[in-house]
């Protein structure tokens, strides 16, 4: 059995779902594609521990990995073929887009990194703590910093500046049901 750890719905067709898996050894990790809303899945199309997937409005897909080599990969044909655009110095566990500028942000070992050129190169965004997930909400990039000394949630506002939101990490989280369900093409999640 393959455990899928994340998924992403294609921006232009809700029947197309991309999923990354990062569980154990081959063949239990990789990139998978469903064109029938998750009923069936492709074989592994990108054989790395896929921890994050983003899609730009032009349809290009990008993945980050914790596999040795720490590839930043790009697909221009819906995930069927991949090319390595660049490599990170350590494992990456989060990826998001700055919706204002369309820059790509990643997070993981070594901090938060930003690319202004579709992943050809990345620069550290003035945060060097080990990080987990990263997301974009309301013109703000939020990142989970791991560790007991500097752990917590940090955010970047546009224009970029780094601020810690507090020293305590949340003990709970929730993601509420979307509505309407089923939906086509829009939904709301609290």
NUFINU-96958 format. One line per 5 residues: number of its first residue (from 1); their letters; for each residue x, y, z of N, C-alpha, C. Coordinates in Angstrom, 1 decimal. Last residue first. Layout:
# NUFINU-96958
NUM> A> X,Y,Z,X,Y,Z,X,Y,Z | ...
This chain:
# NUFINU-96958
190> XXXXX> -13.7,26.6,5.7,-13.4,27.5,6.9,-12.1,27.1,7.5 | -13.8,26.6,2.3,-13.4,25.8,3.5,-13.1,26.8,4.6 | -15.8,26.5,-0.6,-15.3,27.3,0.5,-15.0,26.4,1.7 | -15.3,26.1,-4.2,-15.8,25.7,-2.9,-15.2,26.6,-1.8 | -16.0,25.9,-7.7,-15.5,26.6,-6.5,-16.1,26.0,-5.3
185> XXXXX> -17.1,24.9,-10.1,-15.7,24.8,-9.9,-15.2,25.3,-8.6 | -18.3,22.4,-8.1,-17.7,22.6,-9.4,-18.1,24.0,-9.9 | -18.6,20.0,-5.4,-18.5,21.4,-5.9,-18.0,21.4,-7.4 | -20.7,17.9,-3.3,-19.6,18.2,-4.2,-19.7,19.6,-4.8 | -20.6,20.6,-1.3,-19.8,19.4,-1.5,-20.8,18.4,-2.1
180> XXXXX> -20.1,24.2,-1.2,-20.9,23.0,-1.2,-20.1,21.8,-1.5 | -17.9,23.5,1.5,-19.3,23.6,1.1,-19.3,24.5,-0.2 | -15.7,21.4,3.5,-15.9,22.4,2.4,-17.4,22.4,2.1 | -15.2,21.1,7.0,-15.8,20.6,5.7,-16.0,21.7,4.7 | -12.2,22.4,8.4,-13.6,22.1,8.4,-14.0,21.7,7.0
175> XXXXX> -9.5,21.6,10.1,-9.9,21.9,8.8,-11.3,21.5,8.6 | -7.6,22.5,13.0,-8.8,21.9,12.4,-9.0,22.4,11.0 | -5.4,21.8,15.7,-5.7,22.5,14.5,-7.0,21.8,13.9 | -3.7,22.2,18.8,-4.7,21.6,18.0,-4.8,22.4,16.7 | -1.6,23.5,20.0,-1.7,22.1,20.3,-2.8,21.4,19.4
170> XXXXX> 0.6,25.9,18.6,-0.8,25.4,18.7,-0.8,23.9,19.0 | 3.4,27.0,20.4,2.9,26.3,19.2,1.5,25.9,19.5 | 4.5,30.1,21.6,3.8,28.8,21.8,3.3,28.3,20.5 | 5.6,32.6,21.0,6.5,31.5,21.3,5.9,30.1,21.5 | 4.5,34.3,18.0,4.4,33.9,19.4,5.3,32.8,19.7
165> XXXXX> 5.1,35.2,15.5,3.7,35.5,16.0,3.6,35.1,17.5 | 7.9,36.9,14.3,7.4,35.7,15.0,6.1,36.1,15.6 | 8.4,38.2,11.0,7.9,38.5,12.3,7.5,37.1,13.0 | 10.1,39.6,8.3,9.8,38.4,9.1,9.5,38.8,10.5 | 8.9,41.1,5.2,9.6,41.3,6.5,9.2,40.1,7.4
160> XXXXX> 8.2,42.0,1.9,8.7,41.0,2.8,9.4,41.6,4.1 | 5.3,44.2,1.5,6.6,43.6,1.1,7.2,42.8,2.2 | 3.8,41.3,2.7,4.2,42.0,1.5,4.3,43.5,1.7 | 5.1,39.5,5.5,4.1,40.3,4.9,4.7,40.9,3.6 | 5.7,36.3,6.8,6.2,37.4,5.9,5.1,38.2,5.4
155> XXXXX> 5.8,34.8,10.1,5.2,35.2,8.8,5.9,36.3,8.1 | 6.0,31.8,12.1,6.6,33.1,11.6,5.8,33.5,10.4 | 5.3,30.0,14.9,4.8,30.4,13.6,5.4,31.7,13.3 | 7.8,27.9,16.5,6.6,28.7,16.5,6.2,29.0,15.0 | 11.0,27.5,18.0,9.8,27.0,17.4,8.6,28.0,17.5
150> XXXXX> 13.4,28.1,19.0,12.9,29.1,18.1,11.6,28.7,17.5 | 13.7,25.9,20.9,14.2,27.2,21.2,13.6,28.3,20.3 | 12.6,23.5,19.9,12.1,24.1,21.2,12.6,25.5,21.5 | 11.4,23.0,16.5,12.5,23.1,17.5,11.9,23.8,18.8 | 10.3,24.6,13.4,10.4,23.5,14.4,11.5,23.8,15.4
145> XXXXX> 8.1,26.9,12.2,9.5,26.7,12.6,9.5,25.6,13.6 | 5.9,27.3,9.6,6.0,26.6,10.9,7.5,26.3,11.2 | 4.9,30.3,8.1,5.8,29.1,8.1,5.9,28.6,9.5 | 3.0,32.2,5.8,3.2,31.7,7.2,4.0,30.4,7.1 | 2.8,35.1,4.0,3.4,33.8,4.0,3.6,33.4,5.4
140> XXXXX> 0.0,37.1,3.1,1.0,36.8,4.1,1.5,35.3,3.9 | -2.3,37.7,1.7,-1.1,38.5,1.5,0.0,38.3,2.5 | -4.0,35.6,2.8,-4.3,37.0,3.0,-3.0,37.9,2.8 | -1.7,33.1,2.9,-3.0,33.4,3.3,-3.1,35.0,3.5 | 0.3,30.3,2.1,0.0,31.7,1.8,-1.4,32.0,2.2
135> XXXXX> 2.6,28.3,4.0,1.4,28.5,3.2,1.2,30.0,3.0 | 4.7,25.5,5.0,4.6,26.9,4.7,3.3,27.1,3.8 | 6.0,23.1,7.3,5.1,23.6,6.3,5.1,25.1,6.2 | 9.0,23.5,8.8,8.2,22.5,8.2,7.3,23.1,7.1 | 12.5,24.4,9.3,11.1,24.7,9.1,10.3,23.5,8.6
130> XXXXX> 15.2,25.7,11.1,14.6,24.5,10.5,13.1,24.6,10.5 | 16.1,29.1,10.6,15.7,28.0,11.5,15.1,26.9,10.6 | 16.6,31.3,9.0,17.5,30.1,8.8,17.1,29.0,9.8 | 15.4,33.8,7.2,15.0,32.9,8.3,15.7,31.7,8.1 | 15.9,35.4,4.9,16.3,35.9,6.3,15.7,35.1,7.4
125> XXXXX> 15.4,33.7,2.8,14.5,34.8,3.0,14.7,35.4,4.4 | 17.9,32.6,0.6,17.3,32.5,1.9,16.6,33.8,2.2 | 17.1,32.1,-2.9,17.8,32.8,-1.9,17.1,32.6,-0.5 | 17.4,30.0,-5.7,16.7,30.3,-4.5,17.7,31.2,-3.6 | 17.0,29.5,-9.3,17.8,29.8,-8.1,16.9,30.2,-7.0
120> XXXXX> 15.0,28.4,-10.7,16.3,28.3,-11.3,17.3,28.6,-10.1 | 12.4,28.8,-9.8,13.2,27.8,-9.2,14.6,27.6,-9.8 | 11.2,31.0,-11.2,10.7,29.7,-11.3,11.6,28.6,-10.9 | 12.6,33.3,-10.1,12.8,32.9,-11.5,12.4,31.4,-11.7 | 12.6,33.9,-7.5,11.9,34.9,-8.4,12.0,34.5,-9.8
115> XXXXX> 12.3,32.0,-4.6,12.8,32.0,-6.0,11.9,33.0,-6.8 | 13.4,31.7,-1.3,12.5,32.3,-2.2,13.1,32.3,-3.6 | 13.3,29.7,1.7,14.0,30.1,0.5,13.0,30.6,-0.5 | 13.8,29.3,5.1,12.8,29.6,4.1,13.6,30.2,2.9 | 15.9,26.8,6.6,15.0,27.9,6.6,14.1,28.0,5.5
110> XXXXX> 17.4,24.5,6.9,18.1,25.7,6.5,17.2,26.9,6.4 | 15.0,22.2,5.9,16.3,22.4,6.5,17.0,23.6,6.0 | 12.2,24.3,4.9,12.8,23.0,5.3,14.1,23.2,6.1 | 10.3,25.7,2.3,10.8,25.7,3.7,11.2,24.3,4.0 | 9.9,28.0,-0.4,10.0,26.6,0.1,10.5,26.8,1.5
105> XXXXX> 8.1,30.0,-2.7,8.7,29.9,-1.4,8.8,28.4,-1.0 | 8.1,31.7,-5.8,7.9,30.4,-5.1,8.7,30.5,-3.8 | 6.1,34.6,-6.8,7.4,33.9,-6.4,7.1,32.6,-5.7 | 3.9,36.0,-7.5,4.1,34.7,-8.2,5.4,34.1,-7.9 | 3.2,38.3,-6.1,4.3,38.4,-7.1,4.6,37.1,-7.9
100> XXXXX> 0.9,37.4,-4.8,1.0,38.8,-5.2,2.1,38.9,-6.3 | 1.1,34.9,-4.0,0.1,35.1,-5.0,0.2,36.6,-5.5 | 3.7,33.0,-3.6,3.3,34.3,-3.2,2.4,34.8,-4.3 | 3.2,29.5,-3.1,3.3,30.6,-4.0,3.0,31.9,-3.3 | 5.0,27.0,-1.3,3.8,27.8,-1.6,4.2,28.9,-2.6
95> XXXXX> 6.1,24.1,0.5,6.2,24.9,-0.7,4.9,25.7,-0.9 | 8.1,22.1,2.7,6.9,23.0,2.4,7.2,23.8,1.2 | 10.3,20.6,3.1,9.1,20.1,3.6,7.9,20.9,3.3 | 13.5,19.7,1.9,12.5,20.7,1.9,11.2,20.0,2.3 | 16.9,19.0,3.0,15.5,18.5,2.7,14.5,19.6,2.8
90> XXXXX> 19.5,21.1,1.6,18.9,20.2,2.5,17.5,19.8,2.2 | 20.3,22.6,-0.5,21.4,22.1,0.3,20.8,21.1,1.3 | 18.5,21.9,-3.6,18.6,22.5,-2.3,19.8,21.9,-1.5 | 18.7,22.3,-7.1,18.8,21.5,-5.9,19.0,22.3,-4.7 | 16.7,22.8,-10.1,17.8,23.2,-9.2,17.8,22.2,-8.0
85> XXXXX> 15.1,21.4,-11.9,15.5,22.8,-12.2,16.7,23.2,-11.4 | 14.6,18.4,-13.3,15.2,19.0,-12.1,15.7,20.4,-12.5 | 11.6,17.6,-14.9,13.0,18.0,-15.0,13.4,18.6,-13.7 | 9.1,15.1,-15.7,9.7,16.1,-14.8,11.1,16.4,-15.2 | 5.9,14.3,-17.1,7.3,14.3,-17.2,7.9,15.4,-16.3
80> XXXXX> 3.3,14.5,-16.1,3.7,13.3,-16.8,5.2,13.2,-17.0 | 2.4,16.8,-15.0,3.0,15.8,-14.1,3.5,14.6,-14.8 | 1.5,18.6,-16.9,0.5,18.0,-16.0,1.1,16.9,-15.2 | 3.8,19.5,-18.3,2.7,18.7,-19.0,1.8,17.9,-18.0 | 5.9,20.6,-17.1,5.1,21.5,-17.9,3.9,20.8,-18.6
75> XXXXX> 7.3,20.3,-13.9,6.6,19.6,-15.0,5.7,20.7,-15.8 | 10.2,20.4,-12.0,9.2,21.1,-12.7,8.6,20.2,-13.8 | 11.8,20.1,-8.7,11.5,19.6,-10.0,10.3,20.4,-10.6 | 14.5,20.3,-6.8,13.4,21.1,-7.1,13.0,20.8,-8.5 | 16.0,17.7,-4.9,15.6,18.2,-6.1,14.5,19.2,-6.0
70> XXXXX> 17.9,16.5,-3.0,17.0,17.6,-2.7,16.5,18.4,-3.9 | 19.8,14.6,-2.7,19.9,15.4,-3.9,19.0,16.6,-3.8 | 17.6,12.4,-1.0,19.0,12.9,-1.2,19.1,13.5,-2.6 | 14.3,13.6,-0.4,15.2,12.6,-0.9,16.6,13.2,-1.2 | 12.4,15.4,0.2,13.4,15.2,1.3,14.3,14.1,0.8
65> XXXXX> 11.3,17.9,-2.2,11.5,16.6,-1.7,12.4,16.5,-0.5 | 8.9,19.6,-4.2,10.0,19.6,-3.4,10.1,18.3,-2.7 | 7.6,20.5,-7.5,7.7,19.7,-6.3,9.0,19.9,-5.6 | 5.3,22.2,-9.6,6.6,22.2,-9.0,6.6,21.3,-7.8 | 3.7,22.7,-12.8,3.8,22.1,-11.5,5.2,22.1,-11.0
60> XXXXX> 2.1,25.0,-14.9,3.3,24.4,-14.5,3.2,23.9,-13.1 | -0.2,26.5,-15.4,-0.3,25.1,-15.4,0.9,24.3,-15.0 | -0.2,29.2,-15.0,0.1,28.7,-16.4,0.1,27.2,-16.5 | -0.6,29.5,-12.3,-1.7,29.7,-13.2,-1.5,29.3,-14.6 | 1.3,26.8,-10.8,1.1,28.2,-11.2,-0.1,28.3,-12.1
55> XXXXX> 1.1,24.6,-8.1,0.8,24.8,-9.5,0.6,26.3,-9.8 | 3.1,22.6,-5.9,2.3,23.8,-6.2,2.1,23.8,-7.7 | 3.7,20.1,-3.5,3.3,20.4,-4.9,2.7,21.7,-4.9 | 5.8,18.4,-1.2,5.0,19.5,-1.6,4.9,19.7,-3.1 | 7.1,16.0,-0.8,6.6,16.7,0.4,5.7,17.9,0.0
50> XXXXX> 8.0,13.1,-2.2,7.4,14.3,-2.5,6.7,14.9,-1.3 | 10.7,11.3,-2.5,9.8,11.6,-1.4,9.2,13.0,-1.6 | 10.6,10.4,-6.0,11.3,11.0,-4.8,10.2,11.1,-3.7 | 10.0,9.7,-8.9,10.4,8.8,-7.8,11.2,9.4,-6.7 | 7.3,10.5,-10.5,8.5,11.2,-10.1,9.0,10.6,-8.8
45> XXXXX> 5.2,8.8,-11.1,5.7,9.6,-12.2,6.9,10.5,-11.8 | 3.9,5.7,-10.4,4.8,6.7,-9.9,5.4,7.5,-11.1 | 0.8,5.3,-12.3,2.0,4.7,-11.6,2.8,5.9,-11.2 | -2.3,6.9,-11.4,-1.2,6.6,-12.3,-0.1,5.8,-11.5 | -5.4,5.8,-10.0,-4.2,6.6,-9.9,-3.1,6.0,-10.9
40> XXXXX> -9.0,6.2,-9.8,-7.8,5.4,-10.1,-6.6,6.4,-10.1 | -10.5,8.1,-8.4,-11.0,6.7,-8.5,-9.8,5.8,-8.8 | -9.9,10.8,-8.4,-9.3,9.9,-7.3,-9.7,8.5,-7.4 | -11.0,12.1,-10.6,-11.4,12.5,-9.2,-10.9,11.6,-8.1 | -9.7,11.0,-12.8,-11.1,10.7,-12.6,-11.5,10.9,-11.1
35> XXXXX> -7.0,11.3,-13.0,-7.8,12.1,-13.9,-9.3,11.8,-13.8 | -4.3,11.4,-10.8,-5.6,10.8,-11.0,-6.4,11.8,-12.0 | -0.9,10.7,-10.2,-1.9,11.5,-10.9,-3.2,10.8,-11.1 | 1.9,11.0,-8.0,0.8,10.2,-8.6,-0.2,11.2,-9.2 | 5.2,10.8,-7.1,4.2,11.7,-7.6,3.2,10.8,-8.3
30> XXXXX> 6.6,9.1,-4.1,6.6,9.6,-5.5,5.4,10.5,-5.8 | 6.9,5.9,-2.3,6.9,7.4,-2.4,6.8,7.8,-3.9 | 7.1,3.1,-2.3,6.1,3.8,-1.5,6.2,5.3,-1.4 | 8.6,1.2,-3.5,7.9,2.1,-4.4,6.9,3.0,-3.6 | 11.2,2.9,-1.8,10.5,2.6,-3.0,9.8,1.3,-3.0
25> XXXXX> 10.4,3.4,1.8,11.3,3.1,0.7,10.5,2.9,-0.6 | 8.4,5.8,3.5,9.3,4.6,3.5,10.2,4.6,2.2 | 6.4,8.1,2.0,6.4,7.0,3.0,7.4,5.9,2.7 | 5.4,10.3,0.6,6.7,10.3,1.1,6.9,9.3,2.2 | 3.6,11.3,-2.3,3.8,10.4,-1.2,5.2,10.4,-0.7
20> XXXXX> 1.4,13.6,-3.7,2.7,13.2,-3.4,2.7,12.3,-2.3 | -1.0,14.0,-6.3,-0.7,13.5,-5.0,0.8,13.2,-4.8 | -3.4,15.7,-8.2,-2.0,15.4,-8.0,-1.8,15.0,-6.6 | -6.3,15.3,-10.0,-5.8,15.4,-8.7,-4.3,14.9,-8.7 | -8.9,16.3,-12.0,-7.5,16.0,-12.0,-6.9,16.3,-10.6
15> XXXXX> -11.5,17.2,-11.7,-11.3,15.7,-11.8,-9.8,15.3,-11.7 | -11.4,20.0,-11.8,-11.5,19.3,-10.5,-11.4,17.8,-10.5 | -9.4,21.9,-13.7,-10.3,20.7,-13.8,-10.3,19.9,-12.5 | -7.7,23.9,-13.2,-8.6,24.1,-14.3,-9.6,22.9,-14.5 | -5.9,23.3,-11.1,-6.7,24.6,-11.1,-7.8,24.6,-12.1
10> XXXXX> -6.0,20.1,-9.6,-5.7,20.9,-10.8,-6.5,22.1,-10.9 | -5.5,19.8,-6.2,-6.4,19.7,-7.3,-6.0,20.6,-8.4 | -3.2,17.9,-4.4,-3.4,19.2,-5.0,-4.4,19.0,-6.2 | -2.1,16.3,-1.4,-2.7,16.3,-2.7,-3.0,17.7,-3.2 | -0.1,14.1,0.6,-0.6,15.4,0.3,-1.3,15.3,-1.1
5> XXXXX> 0.5,11.5,1.1,0.7,12.4,2.2,0.2,13.8,1.9 | -0.6,8.2,0.6,-0.4,9.6,0.0,-0.4,10.6,1.1 | 0.9,5.2,1.0,0.3,6.3,1.8,0.5,7.6,1.1 | 0.4,2.3,-0.7,1.1,3.5,-0.7,0.3,4.5,0.1 | 0.8,-1.2,0.0,0.0,0.0,0.0,0.9,1.2,0.0
